[in-house]
C-alpha cells in the first residue's frame, strides 16, 4: 500500500485541491462507467456516467438522496466511484439546512455512511475502484471485500483537519 502526505490549501471543492485532483486523474477514465453520488460542482462531473446531488440547483443526472440514487444502479456495473460525502454530522446538517431540507435522526447516525458504502460495494465491478474522501482512512472497508491501494493525507495547516483520501479496489 502506498501512503503519501502532501500539504495543500483547503477548498470546499475537494477535487480542485492539487494533490487530490492529481490522484483522481490517475484513476478516472472517461471511457469507463464512473459514479459520483455527491457531485456538487465537481471538475470530474463530465467523466461520470451517473451523477447525483441532493441540491436541486446542481446539474446532475439525478437529484436524490444519495442512498436512493445508489440503489438505482445495477449490481457490478461500475468501474469507479468518487465517494465524497459530508465528512461529519455537522456538515450533514449544514448541507441539508442549506437547501431547506429537514435533518432527521437517521441522518446523523453511523448508518448514514454504512448504508451508502454497502451500495457502493454492490454496484462496483470486481476490481473496480472507490476513491473515498473524509477525515479517516476507513474507506469502504475490508469487511465489504475491498483492498486498500493508496492513502493520501492532505494537511491544510493550522487547526484545520487533514483531508484524507483512500483508494480501494473491490476484490473478486
PyMOL CGO cylinders between C-alpha atoms (Angstrom):
from pymol import cmd
from pymol.cgo import CYLINDER

trace = [
    CYLINDER, 0.00, 0.00, 0.00, 1.19, 3.48, -0.89, 0.3, 1, 1, 1, 1, 1, 1,
    CYLINDER, 1.19, 3.48, -0.89, 0.86, 6.27, 1.69, 0.3, 1, 1, 1, 1, 1, 1,
    CYLINDER, 0.86, 6.27, 1.69, 1.61, 9.86, 0.75, 0.3, 1, 1, 1, 1, 1, 1,
    CYLINDER, 1.61, 9.86, 0.75, 1.32, 13.20, 2.55, 0.3, 1, 1, 1, 1, 1, 1,
    CYLINDER, 1.32, 13.20, 2.55, 1.15, 16.46, 0.57, 0.3, 1, 1, 1, 1, 1, 1,
    CYLINDER, 1.15, 16.46, 0.57, 0.31, 19.88, 2.05, 0.3, 1, 1, 1, 1, 1, 1,
    CYLINDER, 0.31, 19.88, 2.05, -2.27, 21.98, 0.18, 0.3, 1, 1, 1, 1, 1, 1,
    CYLINDER, -2.27, 21.98, 0.18, -4.62, 24.86, 0.84, 0.3, 1, 1, 1, 1, 1, 1,
    CYLINDER, -4.62, 24.86, 0.84, -8.16, 23.73, 1.77, 0.3, 1, 1, 1, 1, 1, 1,
    CYLINDER, -8.16, 23.73, 1.77, -11.06, 24.19, -0.63, 0.3, 1, 1, 1, 1, 1, 1,
    CYLINDER, -11.06, 24.19, -0.63, -14.72, 23.27, -0.25, 0.3, 1, 1, 1, 1, 1, 1,
    CYLINDER, -14.72, 23.27, -0.25, -14.48, 21.95, -3.82, 0.3, 1, 1, 1, 1, 1, 1,
    CYLINDER, -14.48, 21.95, -3.82, -12.39, 18.96, -2.76, 0.3, 1, 1, 1, 1, 1, 1,
    CYLINDER, -12.39, 18.96, -2.76, -11.40, 17.80, -6.25, 0.3, 1, 1, 1, 1, 1, 1,
    CYLINDER, -11.40, 17.80, -6.25, -9.75, 21.14, -7.10, 0.3, 1, 1, 1, 1, 1, 1,
    CYLINDER, -9.75, 21.14, -7.10, -7.13, 20.64, -4.36, 0.3, 1, 1, 1, 1, 1, 1,
    CYLINDER, -7.13, 20.64, -4.36, -3.99, 19.94, -6.42, 0.3, 1, 1, 1, 1, 1, 1,
    CYLINDER, -3.99, 19.94, -6.42, -2.78, 16.62, -4.92, 0.3, 1, 1, 1, 1, 1, 1,
    CYLINDER, -2.78, 16.62, -4.92, -6.37, 15.30, -4.83, 0.3, 1, 1, 1, 1, 1, 1,
    CYLINDER, -6.37, 15.30, -4.83, -7.01, 16.36, -8.42, 0.3, 1, 1, 1, 1, 1, 1,
    CYLINDER, -7.01, 16.36, -8.42, -3.79, 14.62, -9.47, 0.3, 1, 1, 1, 1, 1, 1,
    CYLINDER, -3.79, 14.62, -9.47, -4.72, 11.41, -7.63, 0.3, 1, 1, 1, 1, 1, 1,
    CYLINDER, -4.72, 11.41, -7.63, -8.20, 11.25, -9.19, 0.3, 1, 1, 1, 1, 1, 1,
    CYLINDER, -8.20, 11.25, -9.19, -6.73, 11.95, -12.61, 0.3, 1, 1, 1, 1, 1, 1,
    CYLINDER, -6.73, 11.95, -12.61, -4.53, 8.84, -12.29, 0.3, 1, 1, 1, 1, 1, 1,
    CYLINDER, -4.53, 8.84, -12.29, -7.55, 6.58, -11.74, 0.3, 1, 1, 1, 1, 1, 1,
    CYLINDER, -7.55, 6.58, -11.74, -10.52, 8.05, -13.60, 0.3, 1, 1, 1, 1, 1, 1,
    CYLINDER, -10.52, 8.05, -13.60, -11.10, 7.09, -17.24, 0.3, 1, 1, 1, 1, 1, 1,
    CYLINDER, -11.10, 7.09, -17.24, -13.77, 8.93, -19.22, 0.3, 1, 1, 1, 1, 1, 1,
    CYLINDER, -13.77, 8.93, -19.22, -14.38, 5.79, -21.30, 0.3, 1, 1, 1, 1, 1, 1,
    CYLINDER, -14.38, 5.79, -21.30, -15.43, 3.77, -18.24, 0.3, 1, 1, 1, 1, 1, 1,
    CYLINDER, -15.43, 3.77, -18.24, -18.52, 3.83, -16.02, 0.3, 1, 1, 1, 1, 1, 1,
    CYLINDER, -18.52, 3.83, -16.02, -17.86, 6.31, -13.21, 0.3, 1, 1, 1, 1, 1, 1,
    CYLINDER, -17.86, 6.31, -13.21, -20.29, 7.37, -10.47, 0.3, 1, 1, 1, 1, 1, 1,
    CYLINDER, -20.29, 7.37, -10.47, -20.36, 10.38, -8.14, 0.3, 1, 1, 1, 1, 1, 1,
    CYLINDER, -20.36, 10.38, -8.14, -23.24, 10.31, -5.61, 0.3, 1, 1, 1, 1, 1, 1,
    CYLINDER, -23.24, 10.31, -5.61, -22.30, 13.71, -4.08, 0.3, 1, 1, 1, 1, 1, 1,
    CYLINDER, -22.30, 13.71, -4.08, -21.23, 15.57, -7.23, 0.3, 1, 1, 1, 1, 1, 1,
    CYLINDER, -21.23, 15.57, -7.23, -21.76, 19.24, -6.29, 0.3, 1, 1, 1, 1, 1, 1,
    CYLINDER, -21.76, 19.24, -6.29, -19.66, 21.29, -8.77, 0.3, 1, 1, 1, 1, 1, 1,
    CYLINDER, -19.66, 21.29, -8.77, -17.11, 18.56, -9.41, 0.3, 1, 1, 1, 1, 1, 1,
    CYLINDER, -17.11, 18.56, -9.41, -14.46, 19.22, -12.02, 0.3, 1, 1, 1, 1, 1, 1,
    CYLINDER, -14.46, 19.22, -12.02, -14.79, 15.50, -12.89, 0.3, 1, 1, 1, 1, 1, 1,
    CYLINDER, -14.79, 15.50, -12.89, -18.57, 15.67, -13.48, 0.3, 1, 1, 1, 1, 1, 1,
    CYLINDER, -18.57, 15.67, -13.48, -18.13, 15.16, -17.23, 0.3, 1, 1, 1, 1, 1, 1,
    CYLINDER, -18.13, 15.16, -17.23, -16.14, 11.98, -16.55, 0.3, 1, 1, 1, 1, 1, 1,
    CYLINDER, -16.14, 11.98, -16.55, -19.09, 10.36, -14.78, 0.3, 1, 1, 1, 1, 1, 1,
    CYLINDER, -19.09, 10.36, -14.78, -21.88, 8.31, -16.35, 0.3, 1, 1, 1, 1, 1, 1,
    CYLINDER, -21.88, 8.31, -16.35, -24.03, 8.73, -13.23, 0.3, 1, 1, 1, 1, 1, 1,
    CYLINDER, -24.03, 8.73, -13.23, -24.03, 11.88, -11.08, 0.3, 1, 1, 1, 1, 1, 1,
    CYLINDER, -24.03, 11.88, -11.08, -26.17, 12.90, -8.15, 0.3, 1, 1, 1, 1, 1, 1,
    CYLINDER, -26.17, 12.90, -8.15, -26.63, 15.78, -5.76, 0.3, 1, 1, 1, 1, 1, 1,
    CYLINDER, -26.63, 15.78, -5.76, -29.42, 16.33, -3.25, 0.3, 1, 1, 1, 1, 1, 1,
    CYLINDER, -29.42, 16.33, -3.25, -29.41, 20.05, -4.11, 0.3, 1, 1, 1, 1, 1, 1,
    CYLINDER, -29.41, 20.05, -4.11, -31.96, 20.54, -6.92, 0.3, 1, 1, 1, 1, 1, 1,
    CYLINDER, -31.96, 20.54, -6.92, -29.96, 23.52, -8.20, 0.3, 1, 1, 1, 1, 1, 1,
    CYLINDER, -29.96, 23.52, -8.20, -26.94, 21.33, -9.00, 0.3, 1, 1, 1, 1, 1, 1,
    CYLINDER, -26.94, 21.33, -9.00, -26.91, 19.98, -12.55, 0.3, 1, 1, 1, 1, 1, 1,
    CYLINDER, -26.91, 19.98, -12.55, -26.60, 16.22, -12.21, 0.3, 1, 1, 1, 1, 1, 1,
    CYLINDER, -26.60, 16.22, -12.21, -28.16, 13.15, -13.81, 0.3, 1, 1, 1, 1, 1, 1,
    CYLINDER, -28.16, 13.15, -13.81, -30.15, 12.77, -10.55, 0.3, 1, 1, 1, 1, 1, 1,
    CYLINDER, -30.15, 12.77, -10.55, -31.11, 14.97, -7.60, 0.3, 1, 1, 1, 1, 1, 1,
    CYLINDER, -31.11, 14.97, -7.60, -31.94, 12.37, -4.95, 0.3, 1, 1, 1, 1, 1, 1,
    CYLINDER, -31.94, 12.37, -4.95, -30.84, 11.24, -1.53, 0.3, 1, 1, 1, 1, 1, 1,
    CYLINDER, -30.84, 11.24, -1.53, -27.50, 9.51, -2.19, 0.3, 1, 1, 1, 1, 1, 1,
    CYLINDER, -27.50, 9.51, -2.19, -28.79, 6.17, -0.91, 0.3, 1, 1, 1, 1, 1, 1,
    CYLINDER, -28.79, 6.17, -0.91, -31.83, 6.26, -3.22, 0.3, 1, 1, 1, 1, 1, 1,
    CYLINDER, -31.83, 6.26, -3.22, -29.56, 7.22, -6.12, 0.3, 1, 1, 1, 1, 1, 1,
    CYLINDER, -29.56, 7.22, -6.12, -27.12, 4.37, -5.49, 0.3, 1, 1, 1, 1, 1, 1,
    CYLINDER, -27.12, 4.37, -5.49, -29.99, 1.88, -5.29, 0.3, 1, 1, 1, 1, 1, 1,
    CYLINDER, -29.99, 1.88, -5.29, -30.87, 2.74, -8.92, 0.3, 1, 1, 1, 1, 1, 1,
    CYLINDER, -30.87, 2.74, -8.92, -27.53, 1.48, -10.23, 0.3, 1, 1, 1, 1, 1, 1,
    CYLINDER, -27.53, 1.48, -10.23, -27.28, -2.19, -11.29, 0.3, 1, 1, 1, 1, 1, 1,
    CYLINDER, -27.28, -2.19, -11.29, -25.06, -4.67, -9.42, 0.3, 1, 1, 1, 1, 1, 1,
    CYLINDER, -25.06, -4.67, -9.42, -21.43, -4.97, -10.55, 0.3, 1, 1, 1, 1, 1, 1,
    CYLINDER, -21.43, -4.97, -10.55, -21.84, -2.32, -13.27, 0.3, 1, 1, 1, 1, 1, 1,
    CYLINDER, -21.84, -2.32, -13.27, -19.47, 0.48, -12.23, 0.3, 1, 1, 1, 1, 1, 1,
    CYLINDER, -19.47, 0.48, -12.23, -15.72, 0.88, -12.75, 0.3, 1, 1, 1, 1, 1, 1,
    CYLINDER, -15.72, 0.88, -12.75, -15.06, 3.76, -10.32, 0.3, 1, 1, 1, 1, 1, 1,
    CYLINDER, -15.06, 3.76, -10.32, -16.92, 5.59, -7.55, 0.3, 1, 1, 1, 1, 1, 1,
    CYLINDER, -16.92, 5.59, -7.55, -15.93, 9.01, -6.20, 0.3, 1, 1, 1, 1, 1, 1,
    CYLINDER, -15.93, 9.01, -6.20, -17.32, 8.91, -2.64, 0.3, 1, 1, 1, 1, 1, 1,
    CYLINDER, -17.32, 8.91, -2.64, -17.13, 12.42, -1.16, 0.3, 1, 1, 1, 1, 1, 1,
    CYLINDER, -17.13, 12.42, -1.16, -19.99, 12.72, 1.35, 0.3, 1, 1, 1, 1, 1, 1,
    CYLINDER, -19.99, 12.72, 1.35, -20.22, 15.33, 4.10, 0.3, 1, 1, 1, 1, 1, 1,
    CYLINDER, -20.22, 15.33, 4.10, -17.38, 14.39, 6.48, 0.3, 1, 1, 1, 1, 1, 1,
    CYLINDER, -17.38, 14.39, 6.48, -19.21, 14.91, 9.78, 0.3, 1, 1, 1, 1, 1, 1,
    CYLINDER, -19.21, 14.91, 9.78, -22.70, 15.11, 11.22, 0.3, 1, 1, 1, 1, 1, 1,
    CYLINDER, -22.70, 15.11, 11.22, -22.23, 18.90, 11.50, 0.3, 1, 1, 1, 1, 1, 1,
    CYLINDER, -22.23, 18.90, 11.50, -21.50, 19.06, 7.75, 0.3, 1, 1, 1, 1, 1, 1,
    CYLINDER, -21.50, 19.06, 7.75, -24.57, 16.92, 7.05, 0.3, 1, 1, 1, 1, 1, 1,
    CYLINDER, -24.57, 16.92, 7.05, -26.69, 19.40, 8.99, 0.3, 1, 1, 1, 1, 1, 1,
    CYLINDER, -26.69, 19.40, 8.99, -25.11, 22.37, 7.17, 0.3, 1, 1, 1, 1, 1, 1,
    CYLINDER, -25.11, 22.37, 7.17, -25.68, 20.78, 3.74, 0.3, 1, 1, 1, 1, 1, 1,
    CYLINDER, -25.68, 20.78, 3.74, -29.28, 19.81, 4.46, 0.3, 1, 1, 1, 1, 1, 1,
    CYLINDER, -29.28, 19.81, 4.46, -30.17, 23.10, 6.16, 0.3, 1, 1, 1, 1, 1, 1,
    CYLINDER, -30.17, 23.10, 6.16, -28.53, 24.96, 3.25, 0.3, 1, 1, 1, 1, 1, 1,
    CYLINDER, -28.53, 24.96, 3.25, -31.13, 23.56, 0.84, 0.3, 1, 1, 1, 1, 1, 1,
    CYLINDER, -31.13, 23.56, 0.84, -34.04, 23.73, 3.27, 0.3, 1, 1, 1, 1, 1, 1,
    CYLINDER, -34.04, 23.73, 3.27, -34.20, 20.00, 3.98, 0.3, 1, 1, 1, 1, 1, 1,
    CYLINDER, -34.20, 20.00, 3.98, -35.05, 18.76, 7.45, 0.3, 1, 1, 1, 1, 1, 1,
    CYLINDER, -35.05, 18.76, 7.45, -32.32, 16.79, 9.21, 0.3, 1, 1, 1, 1, 1, 1,
    CYLINDER, -32.32, 16.79, 9.21, -33.69, 13.61, 10.74, 0.3, 1, 1, 1, 1, 1, 1,
    CYLINDER, -33.69, 13.61, 10.74, -32.09, 11.49, 13.45, 0.3, 1, 1, 1, 1, 1, 1,
    CYLINDER, -32.09, 11.49, 13.45, -31.15, 8.80, 10.87, 0.3, 1, 1, 1, 1, 1, 1,
    CYLINDER, -31.15, 8.80, 10.87, -29.11, 11.46, 9.00, 0.3, 1, 1, 1, 1, 1, 1,
    CYLINDER, -29.11, 11.46, 9.00, -26.79, 11.86, 11.99, 0.3, 1, 1, 1, 1, 1, 1,
    CYLINDER, -26.79, 11.86, 11.99, -26.16, 8.20, 12.77, 0.3, 1, 1, 1, 1, 1, 1,
    CYLINDER, -26.16, 8.20, 12.77, -23.41, 5.89, 11.54, 0.3, 1, 1, 1, 1, 1, 1,
    CYLINDER, -23.41, 5.89, 11.54, -25.87, 4.23, 9.17, 0.3, 1, 1, 1, 1, 1, 1,
    CYLINDER, -25.87, 4.23, 9.17, -25.77, 7.44, 7.09, 0.3, 1, 1, 1, 1, 1, 1,
    CYLINDER, -25.77, 7.44, 7.09, -22.38, 6.25, 5.83, 0.3, 1, 1, 1, 1, 1, 1,
    CYLINDER, -22.38, 6.25, 5.83, -22.63, 2.45, 6.17, 0.3, 1, 1, 1, 1, 1, 1,
    CYLINDER, -22.63, 2.45, 6.17, -25.77, 2.07, 4.05, 0.3, 1, 1, 1, 1, 1, 1,
    CYLINDER, -25.77, 2.07, 4.05, -24.20, 4.06, 1.22, 0.3, 1, 1, 1, 1, 1, 1,
    CYLINDER, -24.20, 4.06, 1.22, -20.95, 2.10, 1.48, 0.3, 1, 1, 1, 1, 1, 1,
    CYLINDER, -20.95, 2.10, 1.48, -22.92, -1.15, 1.22, 0.3, 1, 1, 1, 1, 1, 1,
    CYLINDER, -22.92, -1.15, 1.22, -24.43, 0.14, -2.03, 0.3, 1, 1, 1, 1, 1, 1,
    CYLINDER, -24.43, 0.14, -2.03, -21.02, 1.21, -3.37, 0.3, 1, 1, 1, 1, 1, 1,
    CYLINDER, -21.02, 1.21, -3.37, -19.76, -2.32, -2.72, 0.3, 1, 1, 1, 1, 1, 1,
    CYLINDER, -19.76, -2.32, -2.72, -22.78, -3.73, -4.55, 0.3, 1, 1, 1, 1, 1, 1,
    CYLINDER, -22.78, -3.73, -4.55, -22.51, -1.54, -7.68, 0.3, 1, 1, 1, 1, 1, 1,
    CYLINDER, -22.51, -1.54, -7.68, -18.75, -1.74, -8.24, 0.3, 1, 1, 1, 1, 1, 1,
    CYLINDER, -18.75, -1.74, -8.24, -17.46, -4.40, -10.63, 0.3, 1, 1, 1, 1, 1, 1,
    CYLINDER, -17.46, -4.40, -10.63, -14.85, -6.83, -9.33, 0.3, 1, 1, 1, 1, 1, 1,
    CYLINDER, -14.85, -6.83, -9.33, -11.54, -4.94, -9.35, 0.3, 1, 1, 1, 1, 1, 1,
    CYLINDER, -11.54, -4.94, -9.35, -13.45, -1.64, -9.54, 0.3, 1, 1, 1, 1, 1, 1,
    CYLINDER, -13.45, -1.64, -9.54, -12.02, 1.35, -7.70, 0.3, 1, 1, 1, 1, 1, 1,
    CYLINDER, -12.02, 1.35, -7.70, -13.56, 3.50, -4.98, 0.3, 1, 1, 1, 1, 1, 1,
    CYLINDER, -13.56, 3.50, -4.98, -11.90, 6.76, -4.01, 0.3, 1, 1, 1, 1, 1, 1,
    CYLINDER, -11.90, 6.76, -4.01, -13.22, 7.91, -0.61, 0.3, 1, 1, 1, 1, 1, 1,
    CYLINDER, -13.22, 7.91, -0.61, -12.76, 11.32, 1.00, 0.3, 1, 1, 1, 1, 1, 1,
    CYLINDER, -12.76, 11.32, 1.00, -13.13, 12.29, 4.64, 0.3, 1, 1, 1, 1, 1, 1,
    CYLINDER, -13.13, 12.29, 4.64, -11.34, 12.67, 7.97, 0.3, 1, 1, 1, 1, 1, 1,
    CYLINDER, -11.34, 12.67, 7.97, -10.46, 9.00, 8.42, 0.3, 1, 1, 1, 1, 1, 1,
    CYLINDER, -10.46, 9.00, 8.42, -8.99, 6.07, 6.48, 0.3, 1, 1, 1, 1, 1, 1,
    CYLINDER, -8.99, 6.07, 6.48, -11.97, 3.72, 6.82, 0.3, 1, 1, 1, 1, 1, 1,
    CYLINDER, -11.97, 3.72, 6.82, -12.87, 3.81, 3.13, 0.3, 1, 1, 1, 1, 1, 1,
    CYLINDER, -12.87, 3.81, 3.13, -15.39, 1.18, 2.04, 0.3, 1, 1, 1, 1, 1, 1,
    CYLINDER, -15.39, 1.18, 2.04, -13.56, -1.46, 4.02, 0.3, 1, 1, 1, 1, 1, 1,
    CYLINDER, -13.56, -1.46, 4.02, -12.08, -4.91, 4.14, 0.3, 1, 1, 1, 1, 1, 1,
    CYLINDER, -12.08, -4.91, 4.14, -15.30, -6.41, 5.52, 0.3, 1, 1, 1, 1, 1, 1,
    CYLINDER, -15.30, -6.41, 5.52, -17.07, -5.32, 2.31, 0.3, 1, 1, 1, 1, 1, 1,
    CYLINDER, -17.07, -5.32, 2.31, -14.40, -7.03, 0.21, 0.3, 1, 1, 1, 1, 1, 1,
    CYLINDER, -14.40, -7.03, 0.21, -12.05, -4.14, -0.55, 0.3, 1, 1, 1, 1, 1, 1,
    CYLINDER, -12.05, -4.14, -0.55, -8.27, -3.91, -0.57, 0.3, 1, 1, 1, 1, 1, 1,
    CYLINDER, -8.27, -3.91, -0.57, -6.59, -0.62, 0.29, 0.3, 1, 1, 1, 1, 1, 1,
    CYLINDER, -6.59, -0.62, 0.29, -4.26, 0.50, -2.51, 0.3, 1, 1, 1, 1, 1, 1,
    CYLINDER, -4.26, 0.50, -2.51, -3.36, 4.04, -1.54, 0.3, 1, 1, 1, 1, 1, 1,
    CYLINDER, -3.36, 4.04, -1.54, -3.85, 6.65, 1.16, 0.3, 1, 1, 1, 1, 1, 1,
    CYLINDER, -3.85, 6.65, 1.16, -3.28, 10.36, 0.57, 0.3, 1, 1, 1, 1, 1, 1,
    CYLINDER, -3.28, 10.36, 0.57, -3.09, 12.67, 3.58, 0.3, 1, 1, 1, 1, 1, 1,
    CYLINDER, -3.09, 12.67, 3.58, -3.61, 16.33, 2.70, 0.3, 1, 1, 1, 1, 1, 1,
    CYLINDER, -3.61, 16.33, 2.70, -2.82, 18.59, 5.67, 0.3, 1, 1, 1, 1, 1, 1,
    CYLINDER, -2.82, 18.59, 5.67, -4.09, 22.16, 5.37, 0.3, 1, 1, 1, 1, 1, 1,
    CYLINDER, -4.09, 22.16, 5.37, -2.13, 23.81, 8.20, 0.3, 1, 1, 1, 1, 1, 1,
    CYLINDER, -2.13, 23.81, 8.20, -3.14, 25.38, 11.47, 0.3, 1, 1, 1, 1, 1, 1,
    CYLINDER, -3.14, 25.38, 11.47, -6.04, 23.75, 13.26, 0.3, 1, 1, 1, 1, 1, 1,
    CYLINDER, -6.04, 23.75, 13.26, -7.72, 22.52, 10.06, 0.3, 1, 1, 1, 1, 1, 1,
    CYLINDER, -7.72, 22.52, 10.06, -8.38, 18.80, 9.72, 0.3, 1, 1, 1, 1, 1, 1,
    CYLINDER, -8.38, 18.80, 9.72, -6.45, 16.95, 7.04, 0.3, 1, 1, 1, 1, 1, 1,
    CYLINDER, -6.45, 16.95, 7.04, -8.43, 15.76, 4.06, 0.3, 1, 1, 1, 1, 1, 1,
    CYLINDER, -8.43, 15.76, 4.06, -7.85, 12.03, 3.88, 0.3, 1, 1, 1, 1, 1, 1,
    CYLINDER, -7.85, 12.03, 3.88, -8.25, 10.16, 0.61, 0.3, 1, 1, 1, 1, 1, 1,
    CYLINDER, -8.25, 10.16, 0.61, -8.35, 6.37, 0.35, 0.3, 1, 1, 1, 1, 1, 1,
    CYLINDER, -8.35, 6.37, 0.35, -8.18, 4.39, -2.87, 0.3, 1, 1, 1, 1, 1, 1,
    CYLINDER, -8.18, 4.39, -2.87, -9.55, 0.87, -2.67, 0.3, 1, 1, 1, 1, 1, 1,
    CYLINDER, -9.55, 0.87, -2.67, -10.06, -1.97, -5.12, 0.3, 1, 1, 1, 1, 1, 1,
    CYLINDER, -10.06, -1.97, -5.12, -13.01, -4.32, -4.88, 0.3, 1, 1, 1, 1, 1, 1,
    CYLINDER, -13.01, -4.32, -4.88, -11.76, -7.87, -4.79, 0.3, 1, 1, 1, 1, 1, 1,
    CYLINDER, -11.76, -7.87, -4.79, -13.39, -10.57, -6.90, 0.3, 1, 1, 1, 1, 1, 1,
]
cmd.load_cgo(trace, "trace")
